[in-house]
Amino acid sequence: MMKVKLDDRPALWQYEAAPEADIVLESRITLHRNLTSYAFSPFLSPEGRRQLSTRIHSCISRLASGEAQTWQWWDAETASVRERAWYIRRHLLLPTEQIVGSAVAVRGDEGAVIRVNTEDHVQISVVHNGLQLARCRECADGYDDRLEAVLPFAFHDEFGYVTANPARLGTGMEVSVLLHLPALVGSRRIARILQRAVRPGLTLYTDAGEEGQVFQLSNQITLGLTEEELIRRVDNAAAVLIQEERKYRRHWQVSKADFLRDRIYRAYGILRYAYRVTEAEGGRLAGAVQWGITSGLLQGPSYTFAALRKVLPAHEEEDAETSVRRRAREIHSILAAVKVQGDDDGKK
């Protein structure tokens, strides 16, 4: 396993063409597993966590040796503060107070990660661009089967896989998609659509980092449901949200064309030339730039939104002023490849 280079470019999986990728930013499947004869990770002693990590590392190394892509092993305990912050920013490692024995194995494209000693002993997470939950599941199940052949995962005949969080009992599977819904939010229709799309057992969450334009749709429970049923429920809810978002995007382009054009060009202009950009402002305006690219009002790479989202979070070692200036410079570099439709100089 090789050492990872720290930078804020999009992960390789974010460059791939995928169905519904103009609205669905990612599909993700995460499997939670624990080994027999061990307490859950938060209750293990430091030495117990290290022993467990070493055992799992050995099995993951054998798994990685048969892969076409190179895997990277990263130990949270021996890493610098900067390295740990980078892994958390890229959602490769989960924030945790207990870093002793915590580690993560990352596939070269960052499309698959295996976390060790977070809430559970093992978390297998696979992500793809666009709406591709079935593809994520196939890959995650493959890694799960290969690890279960050499590790004794705890399984109860009645309740299924044993997990630290009781809500994950059963399949131990988290199913989620990340959606960009600016037209529904801007039309103030999101609450009504949610009542129809999000059924009991599902949840739709936004941290308002992009002023509520980006939502995570996921399952809340796994017990009593098969993997196929969990995926079907999230797929069906996502399909409704995608259909409604497309309908309201068309409404904006027909009935509010001038307003939409002004909103997108204004966001592009500020981000392209601003000297200081806060995380909140950058998130809000980046969503408008993404809408501009998918609507054809702006011309730019399909991964632009992913690139912008990567540079928005503050870095651990930065003070506030350094952060807003660094963020602005990196945004300028990304948007150099984005032009206003029909204008080679990027001016209108």
C-alpha positions as CSV (number, residue, x, y, z in Angstrom):
1,M,0.0,0.0,0.0
2,M,1.3,3.4,-1.0
3,K,1.3,6.9,0.7
4,V,-1.5,9.2,-0.4
5,K,-0.7,12.7,-1.7
6,L,-2.7,15.4,0.1
7,D,-4.5,17.8,-2.3
8,D,-8.1,19.0,-2.8
9,R,-8.7,17.9,-6.3
10,P,-11.9,15.8,-6.9
11,A,-11.6,12.1,-6.4
12,L,-11.2,10.0,-9.6
13,W,-14.7,8.5,-9.3
14,Q,-16.1,12.1,-9.5
15,Y,-14.9,12.4,-13.1
16,E,-16.9,9.4,-14.4
17,A,-20.0,9.9,-16.6
18,A,-23.0,8.5,-14.9
19,P,-26.8,8.5,-15.1
20,E,-28.6,11.5,-13.5
21,A,-25.3,13.0,-12.5
22,D,-26.5,16.5,-13.1
23,I,-28.7,16.1,-10.0
24,V,-27.4,13.1,-8.1
25,L,-23.9,14.0,-6.9
26,E,-23.1,10.6,-5.5
27,S,-24.6,7.2,-4.6
28,R,-23.1,5.4,-1.5
29,I,-23.4,2.0,0.2
30,T,-21.8,1.5,3.6
31,L,-21.8,-1.9,5.4
32,H,-21.2,-2.0,9.1
33,R,-19.5,-5.1,10.5
34,N,-18.1,-6.2,13.9
35,L,-16.0,-9.2,14.8
36,T,-17.0,-11.9,17.4
37,S,-15.1,-12.0,20.7
38,Y,-14.4,-8.2,20.7
39,A,-16.3,-5.4,22.5
40,F,-17.5,-2.6,20.2
41,S,-14.7,-0.3,19.2
42,P,-15.7,2.6,21.6
43,F,-15.4,0.2,24.6
44,L,-12.1,-1.5,23.7
45,S,-8.9,-0.7,25.5
46,P,-6.2,1.2,23.6
47,E,-4.2,-2.1,23.3
48,G,-7.3,-4.0,22.2
49,R,-8.0,-1.4,19.5
50,R,-4.5,-1.7,18.2
51,Q,-4.5,-5.5,18.1
52,L,-7.9,-5.4,16.3
53,S,-6.5,-2.9,13.8
54,T,-3.4,-5.0,13.1
55,R,-5.5,-8.1,12.5
56,I,-7.9,-6.3,10.1
57,H,-5.0,-4.6,8.3
58,S,-3.5,-7.9,7.5
59,C,-6.7,-9.2,5.9
60,I,-7.2,-5.9,4.0
61,S,-3.7,-6.1,2.7
62,R,-4.4,-9.6,1.2
63,L,-7.6,-8.3,-0.3
64,A,-5.8,-5.3,-1.8
65,S,-3.0,-7.4,-3.3
66,G,-5.5,-8.9,-5.7
67,E,-6.9,-5.6,-6.9
68,A,-6.1,-3.8,-10.1
69,Q,-6.0,-0.5,-8.2
70,T,-3.5,0.4,-5.5
71,W,-4.8,0.8,-2.0
72,Q,-3.5,3.1,0.7
73,W,-3.4,2.4,4.4
74,W,-3.6,5.3,6.7
75,D,-3.2,5.1,10.5
76,A,-4.9,7.9,12.4
77,E,-2.8,7.5,15.5
78,T,0.5,8.2,13.8
79,A,-0.8,10.8,11.4
80,S,-0.3,14.6,11.7
81,V,-3.2,16.9,12.5
82,R,-3.1,18.1,8.9
83,E,-3.3,14.6,7.4
84,R,-6.2,13.7,9.7
85,A,-8.1,16.9,8.8
86,W,-7.6,16.1,5.1
87,Y,-9.0,12.6,5.4
88,I,-12.0,13.9,7.3
89,R,-12.7,16.7,4.8
90,R,-12.8,14.2,2.0
91,H,-15.2,11.9,4.0
92,L,-12.6,9.1,4.0
93,L,-12.4,9.1,7.8
94,L,-15.1,9.9,10.3
95,P,-14.5,12.5,13.0
96,T,-13.8,10.6,16.3
97,E,-12.3,11.4,19.6
98,Q,-10.7,7.9,19.8
99,I,-7.9,7.9,17.2
100,V,-5.9,5.1,18.9
101,G,-6.2,2.0,16.6
102,S,-8.3,3.9,14.1
103,A,-7.3,3.5,10.5
104,V,-8.7,3.5,6.9
105,A,-7.8,1.7,3.7
106,V,-8.5,3.8,0.6
107,R,-8.7,2.5,-3.0
108,G,-6.8,4.6,-5.5
109,D,-9.9,6.3,-7.0
110,E,-11.3,6.9,-3.5
111,G,-14.4,5.1,-4.7
112,A,-14.0,2.5,-1.9
113,V,-12.8,2.8,1.6
114,I,-12.6,0.4,4.5
115,R,-12.6,2.1,7.9
116,V,-11.3,0.4,11.0
117,N,-12.3,1.1,14.6
118,T,-14.9,3.9,14.1
119,E,-18.2,3.1,15.7
120,D,-18.0,-0.4,14.4
121,H,-14.9,-2.6,13.9
122,V,-15.2,-2.4,10.1
123,Q,-17.1,-0.1,7.7
124,I,-17.0,-0.9,4.0
125,S,-18.1,2.1,2.0
126,V,-18.4,2.3,-1.8
127,V,-19.4,5.5,-3.7
128,H,-20.1,6.2,-7.4
129,N,-21.1,9.3,-9.3
130,G,-24.7,9.7,-10.3
131,L,-27.5,7.3,-9.4
132,Q,-25.8,3.9,-9.2
133,L,-26.8,2.2,-6.0
134,A,-26.9,-1.3,-7.5
135,R,-23.4,-0.9,-8.7
136,C,-22.2,0.3,-5.3
137,R,-23.9,-2.6,-3.7
138,E,-22.3,-5.2,-6.0
139,C,-18.8,-3.8,-5.2
140,A,-19.4,-3.5,-1.4
141,D,-20.8,-7.0,-1.2
142,G,-17.7,-8.3,-3.0
143,Y,-15.4,-6.8,-0.5
144,D,-17.7,-7.9,2.3
145,D,-17.7,-11.5,1.1
146,R,-13.9,-11.6,0.8
147,L,-13.3,-10.1,4.3
148,E,-16.0,-12.4,5.9
149,A,-14.1,-15.4,4.5
150,V,-11.2,-14.5,6.8
151,L,-12.7,-12.5,9.6
152,P,-15.5,-13.8,11.9
153,F,-18.2,-11.2,11.5
154,A,-20.8,-11.2,14.3
155,F,-24.2,-12.4,13.0
156,H,-27.3,-13.3,14.9
157,D,-29.8,-15.8,13.5
158,E,-32.8,-13.6,14.3
159,F,-31.4,-10.0,14.2
160,G,-28.8,-10.3,11.5
161,Y,-25.4,-8.5,11.6
162,V,-24.6,-7.2,15.0
163,T,-23.9,-3.4,15.0
164,A,-23.0,-0.8,17.6
165,N,-26.0,1.3,16.6
166,P,-29.2,-0.8,17.0
167,A,-30.8,1.1,14.1
168,R,-28.3,-0.8,11.8
169,L,-29.1,-4.3,13.0
170,G,-30.1,-6.6,10.2
171,T,-28.3,-6.0,6.9
172,G,-26.0,-3.4,8.6
173,M,-26.4,-1.5,5.4
174,E,-26.6,2.3,4.9
175,V,-27.9,3.4,1.5
176,S,-27.7,7.1,0.6
177,V,-27.7,9.4,-2.4
178,L,-26.6,13.1,-2.4
179,L,-28.9,15.3,-4.5
180,H,-28.6,18.9,-5.8
181,L,-32.1,20.4,-5.8
182,P,-31.8,24.2,-6.4
183,A,-35.0,24.5,-8.4
184,L,-37.2,22.8,-5.8
185,V,-35.6,24.9,-3.1
186,G,-35.8,28.1,-5.1
187,S,-39.5,27.5,-6.0
188,R,-40.3,26.8,-2.3
189,R,-41.8,23.4,-3.2
190,I,-39.4,21.2,-1.4
191,A,-41.5,20.6,1.7
192,R,-44.5,19.5,-0.3
193,I,-42.4,17.2,-2.5
194,L,-40.8,15.7,0.5
195,Q,-44.1,14.6,1.9
196,R,-44.7,12.5,-1.2
197,A,-41.2,11.2,-1.8
198,V,-39.7,10.5,1.6
199,R,-41.6,7.6,3.2
200,P,-41.3,6.3,6.7
201,G,-37.9,4.6,7.2
202,L,-36.1,7.2,5.0
203,T,-34.7,10.6,5.9
204,L,-33.7,13.6,3.9
205,Y,-31.1,15.8,5.5
206,T,-29.2,19.0,4.6
207,D,-26.6,20.8,6.6
208,A,-27.4,24.0,4.7
209,G,-23.8,24.3,3.7
210,E,-25.0,25.2,0.2
211,E,-28.0,27.1,1.6
212,G,-30.0,24.0,1.7
213,Q,-29.5,23.1,-2.0
214,V,-27.7,19.8,-1.4
215,F,-29.6,17.0,0.4
216,Q,-28.7,13.5,1.6
217,L,-31.4,10.9,1.2
218,S,-30.8,7.7,3.2
219,N,-32.4,4.9,5.1
220,Q,-33.0,5.1,8.8
221,I,-33.5,1.4,9.6
222,T,-32.3,-1.9,8.2
223,L,-33.9,-4.5,10.5
224,G,-36.5,-6.6,8.8
225,L,-35.6,-5.4,5.3
226,T,-33.4,-7.1,2.7
227,E,-30.6,-5.2,0.9
228,E,-32.8,-5.2,-2.3
229,E,-35.7,-3.6,-0.4
230,L,-33.5,-0.9,1.1
231,I,-32.0,0.0,-2.2
232,R,-35.4,0.0,-3.9
233,R,-36.9,2.4,-1.3
234,V,-34.1,4.9,-1.7
235,D,-34.1,4.5,-5.5
236,N,-37.8,5.2,-5.7
237,A,-37.7,8.2,-3.5
238,A,-34.7,9.6,-5.5
239,A,-36.6,9.1,-8.7
240,V,-39.5,11.2,-7.5
241,L,-37.1,14.0,-6.4
242,I,-35.2,13.9,-9.7
243,Q,-38.5,14.1,-11.7
244,E,-39.8,17.1,-9.7
245,E,-36.4,18.9,-9.8
246,R,-36.3,18.5,-13.6
247,K,-39.9,19.8,-13.8
248,Y,-39.1,22.9,-11.8
249,R,-35.8,23.5,-13.6
250,R,-37.8,23.6,-16.9
251,H,-40.2,26.1,-15.2
252,W,-37.4,28.4,-14.3
253,Q,-35.8,28.2,-17.7
254,V,-39.1,29.1,-19.4
255,S,-40.9,31.4,-17.0
256,K,-38.0,33.0,-15.1
257,A,-35.2,32.8,-17.7
258,D,-33.9,36.4,-17.2
259,F,-33.9,36.0,-13.4
260,L,-32.2,32.6,-13.7
261,R,-29.5,33.9,-16.1
262,D,-28.8,36.9,-13.7
263,R,-28.6,34.6,-10.7
264,I,-26.1,32.2,-12.4
265,Y,-23.9,34.9,-14.0
266,R,-23.8,36.9,-10.8
267,A,-22.7,33.9,-8.8
268,Y,-20.1,33.0,-11.5
269,G,-18.8,36.6,-11.5
270,I,-18.4,36.8,-7.7
271,L,-16.6,33.5,-7.4
272,R,-14.4,34.1,-10.5
273,Y,-13.1,37.4,-9.2
274,A,-13.7,37.8,-5.5
275,Y,-10.6,38.3,-3.3
276,R,-12.2,36.8,-0.2
277,V,-14.8,34.0,-0.1
278,T,-16.3,32.5,3.1
279,E,-17.3,28.9,3.2
280,A,-21.1,29.7,3.4
281,E,-21.0,32.2,0.5
282,G,-18.9,29.9,-1.6
283,G,-21.3,27.0,-1.0
284,R,-24.3,29.1,-2.0
285,L,-22.8,30.5,-5.1
286,A,-21.2,27.2,-6.2
287,G,-24.6,25.7,-6.3
288,A,-25.7,28.4,-8.8
289,V,-22.6,27.8,-10.9
290,Q,-23.5,24.1,-11.0
291,W,-27.0,24.9,-12.1
292,G,-25.5,27.1,-14.8
293,I,-23.3,24.3,-16.2
294,T,-26.1,21.7,-16.2
295,S,-28.5,24.2,-17.9
296,G,-26.1,25.2,-20.6
297,L,-25.8,28.9,-19.5
298,L,-22.2,28.1,-18.5
299,Q,-19.7,25.9,-20.2
300,G,-17.4,23.9,-18.0
301,P,-16.2,20.4,-16.9
302,S,-18.9,18.2,-15.4
303,Y,-16.8,17.8,-12.2
304,T,-16.7,21.6,-11.5
305,F,-19.1,21.4,-8.6
306,A,-17.2,18.5,-7.0
307,A,-14.0,20.5,-7.4
308,L,-15.6,23.6,-5.8
309,R,-17.0,21.6,-2.9
310,K,-13.6,20.1,-2.2
311,V,-11.9,23.5,-1.6
312,L,-14.7,25.1,0.5
313,P,-14.0,23.7,4.0
314,A,-11.5,25.6,6.2
315,H,-8.1,23.9,6.7
316,E,-7.1,22.9,10.2
317,E,-3.9,25.0,10.2
318,E,-5.5,28.2,8.8
319,D,-6.7,31.3,10.6
320,A,-9.9,32.9,9.3
321,E,-8.3,35.5,7.0
322,T,-5.9,32.9,5.4
323,S,-8.9,30.6,4.8
324,V,-11.1,33.1,2.9
325,R,-8.2,34.2,0.7
326,R,-6.9,30.6,0.0
327,R,-10.4,29.5,-0.8
328,A,-10.9,32.4,-3.3
329,R,-7.6,31.6,-5.1
330,E,-8.5,28.0,-5.5
331,I,-11.9,28.8,-6.7
332,H,-10.4,31.2,-9.3
333,S,-8.2,28.3,-10.6
334,I,-11.2,25.9,-10.9
335,L,-13.4,28.5,-12.6
336,A,-10.7,29.4,-15.2
337,A,-12.1,26.3,-17.1
338,V,-15.7,27.6,-16.9
339,K,-17.0,30.1,-19.5
340,V,-20.2,32.0,-20.1
341,Q,-22.1,30.3,-23.0
342,G,-21.1,31.6,-26.4
343,D,-18.3,33.8,-25.0
344,D,-14.8,32.4,-25.4
345,D,-13.4,35.1,-23.1
346,G,-15.8,34.3,-20.3
347,K,-17.4,37.8,-20.5
348,K,-20.9,38.6,-21.4
